[in-house]
Amino acid sequence: MAHRFGSAPRYVETSGDVMEGRGMRLKLAVVIALIACACGSVGPGGGGIGSPLTLNQLKFKVIDAVGVPIFCDPDFYPIGRAGGEEASADTYYPQIRSDPELYAAIVAHEHMPSGDLNESQKLTLYRAFKHLRALVLTKNGDTYTFEMRVKGQGASAVDLVDGSVRVDGVVMITTRNPSAMPPCPICLASATLIATPSGEVRVTDVRPGMLVWSIRANGERVARARRRLTAKRFLGIDNRWLPTKSASISNGSRTLECRCSSSSAASSSASRR
């Protein structure tokens, strides 16, 4: 407020104006402090742990952070059939839908409609279900531990990952080391042909010491000697159990892997063990 004393104007603030200004500044400081506290808060109770997720939601958090688990897919091991995975998707669909928590978790993660699904969507649902089933979480206080094989950096690389996931979905990786494919069981039809340097040979004619084609880690084909024959049984194409012999190379490098098909002779492929 301005007051004139003589010829020069003087400005004088009353005590009320002073108190009001200080009060406004104090209120503003309190508001700023409250906002800062709210922004710095991580979770309920100040402990840094948020709301707990369901078990299947936690598994999806691990898969998103680490990778899709590599496992012995029951639709391809120990024997794979054309259309087998699609048939399994139809078979498991009612079971998956009967579990509301499981179904909701998959539908949300795969961005699918909540109503009835078409055949393609059922297959997506079933594959996600297999991924969840393959990942095992072990409870340990407010966390779950896991160990899983996932795809590595290379074309055929596999990593073994150990870690944990908190109940609110925070994933922590403890170790990640190079590994190999899991030792999935293989069933061979008696008419399966095995590739050798001398040509294709029926699996029943493979003998110890015989050279068969294998593949190194870099993809190079190499002839290796069979060091042993392992007697196995398999579910044949006509659903009868029949004796056969495995066509694997037991020298610790690569293993020749053959899978039954709908024809009398199956194609052979190499897979790292």
Helices and strands as residue ranges (DSSP letters): E 2-5, E 8-11, H 15-40, G 44-46, H 55-66, H 84-97, H 100-110, H 119-134, E 138-140, E 143-151, E 158-166, E 171-178, E 193-196, E 199-202, G 203-205, E 211-215, E 221-225, E 231-235, E 241-245, E 255-258, E 268-271
